[in-house]
Amino acid sequence: MVVMRVDSVEGERLAGRAHTAEFDAVFVESYPRLVRSLTVVCGDGEVASDCVADAFERAYVRWRKVGRLDDPVGWIRRVAINRAHDVHRRHRRRDRAVERLAGRPAPLGEPPEVADAQLLAVVGELPTQQRTVVALHYLDDLSVVEVARAMGITDGTVKYHLHQARERLRAAWPPDEGASG
């Protein structure tokens, strides 16, 4: 009985090594090509490299299943592209938020740091939940789902607090008198 146990453990080790060797071969062959093509997709080589690395990490954890697919590299490519789209959406959302919250020009003679301090002061007036949701969503680039998970609340509650925070910020920091829109 002990011999069978040792044999089965040794068999699992050999199978694990084979899976690792197979994964390593796919990684070495595909990583540069995937980074190159994803750089074109997202326009940033560093982001592309991070996205492909994330995709390979996810594939490695699931390699017993992913390695048996007809096209494991296709699976990795799809995960990397999805990740790149997520990054793009987060950056776009952050940029829009920065424009809305701090897009006003600083008054003449006032350094930009003061305008940032004013924005911080206005955000600081928000209730704790709203301030936390705004910080996690806009500054830490977390999605609504990630903010909900981090705070231990529902997605709907995060959306509610974001909405309430935006309304309070609009009321506390009205647009310029001379601005149109």
C-alpha positions, 0 to 999 in steps of 0.5 A, spaced: 500 500 500 505 504 501 508 503 495 502 505 491 502 511 495 509 513 493 508 511 486 501 515 485 505 521 489 511 520 484 506 520 478 503 526 480 509 530 481 511 527 474 504 530 471 505 536 474 512 537 471 509 536 464 504 541 465 509 546 468 514 544 462 508 545 457 506 552 460 513 554 460 514 552 452 507 556 451 509 562 455 516 562 452 513 562 445 507 566 445 509 572 450 513 576 446 508 576 440 502 577 445 505 583 448 507 586 441 499 585 438 496 587 445 501 594 444 497 595 438 490 594 441 491 598 447 497 603 445 501 602 451 507 597 451 507 597 459 500 596 459 500 591 454 506 587 458 502 587 464 495 585 461 499 579 458 502 577 464 496 577 468 493 573 463 499 568 463 498 568 471 491 566 470 492 561 465 498 558 470 493 557 475 488 554 471 493 550 466 490 543 467 484 546 464 486 551 459 492 547 457 487 542 454 483 547 450 484 547 442 487 554 443 490 555 450 494 561 447 487 564 444 484 563 451 490 567 454 489 572 448 482 573 450 483 574 457 489 579 456 485 583 451 479 583 456 484 586 461 486 591 457 479 594 455 478 594 463 484 598 464 482 603 458 475 604 461 478 605 468 483 610 465 477 614 461 473 614 467 478 617 472 480 622 466 473 624 466 472 624 473 478 629 474 475 633 469 469 634 472 472 635 479 478 639 478 477 641 471 476 648 473 482 653 472 485 655 478 484 663 479 490 667 476 496 668 481 494 661 485 498 655 484 495 649 481 497 646 488 491 650 491 486 648 486 488 641 488 487 643 496 481 646 494 478 640 491 481 635 497 477 640 502 471 639 498 471 632 498 473 632 505 466 635 507 463 629 504 460 623 509 465 618 510 462 612 506 461 617 500 468 620 501 471 612 501 467 610 495 470 616 491 477 615 493 477 608 492 473 609 485 476 615 482 483 615 485 485 607 486 481 606 480 477 600 483 471 598 479 464 599 482 464 591 484 471 592 487 469 598 491 463 594 494 468 588 495 473 592 499 468 596 503 463 590 504 457 593 501 453 591 495 454 594 488 448 598 489 450 601 495 456 603 492 453 606 486 448 610 491 454 613 494 457 615 488 451 619 486 450 622 492 457 624 492 457 627 485 451 631 487 454 634 493 460 636 490 456 639 484 452 643 490 459 645 493 463 647 487 458 650 482 461 651 475 464 658 473 459 663 472 462 665 465 462 658 463 457 655 458 454 648 458 
